[in-house]
């Protein structure tokens, strides 16, 4: 089995836009949580978000 060292690190972002709405997921390539937060802010824009969670994927 060969390990791929060139795979880009990814971050899974789960968020809820309004109370009672279903949770949505977004996967972005990012090395750190801070990079993922920046990308998430660019993606969301001016929308209001109730809850957000970030998790680095293996």
HELIX and SHEET records of a PDB file:
HELIX    1   1 UNK A   33  UNK A   44  1                                  12    
SHEET    1   A 3 UNK A  24  UNK A  29  0                                        
SHEET    2   A 3 UNK A  10  UNK A  16 -1                                        
SHEET    3   A 3 UNK A  51  UNK A  57 -1                                        
END                                                                             
